[in-house]
Amino acid sequence: MNYLLLPLFSFFIGIIVGLTGIGGASLITPMLIFVFQVPPSIAVSSDVVAATLMKVVGSIKHWEQKTLDPEIVKWLATGSVSGSMVGVGILHMIRQSGTSNLDHILLRLLGVMILLVTVLALIQLLLMTFFPKFNLPELPKLDVKTKWGRFLTITIAAVLGCFVGLTSVSSGSMFALVLIAFFRLDARKLVGTDIAQAAILLLFTSFGHLTLGTVDWSLVIPIWIGSVPGVLLGAKICQITPQRPLRFIVYAILMMVSWKLVAQA
């Protein structure tokens, strides 16, 4: 593997993440698999660890700016961390049983998760672009001050957290959809709350993947070197870049990536 190319590719992916908000795991994990021929189990685990640093740095910044809802973060993290540990536990069981090919299973799961996230985001973007006045039926608003609201929040987060533990994908994007649909947060607190819960989720998920023995630090460090400055640059130039055409292009790429993952599996 040419490790000089990995920071360069990660830098460009970081720019896309900073520009569009699209999750890095949807791009970095397939890049490791297809471009650098990394086995899926190692690609997933290494990406989880690599993504944690960016999320932690971002969450600290939002905490300082008070642009997050700590109560929602707390209950989402309670569910998502538990769910992600279940996901990692499933990976341990598959690995130890030796009856199934872990890489084969992860390829298919990755493809399905990326396809699901992309289709949902694409539908939302198309509705906003071509039918701006179209109003979807609103889902019930969750209130974490009530027992029922906390229970539903933990349950939804646990399901999503399990998929993150299995695939590394959607620690941010799927939770952002949940925050929009069930909590009606304003734009500033939406981003901060999403990043903060993802930071906590990925921190614990990283420890779980470290116990699998599938984290490759020779991949993690170059990804950090490239993606962190890429995200910062992307965030700076996002104000002068047309978002919707760029998102359409990235979603088209993700659709092709997800199809290739499923087909290869």
Summary of the structure (lengths in Angstrom):
residues: 265
radius of gyration: 17.7
end to end distance: 22.5
largest distance: 53.0
contacts: 943
relative contact order: 0.24
helix: 80%
strand: 0%
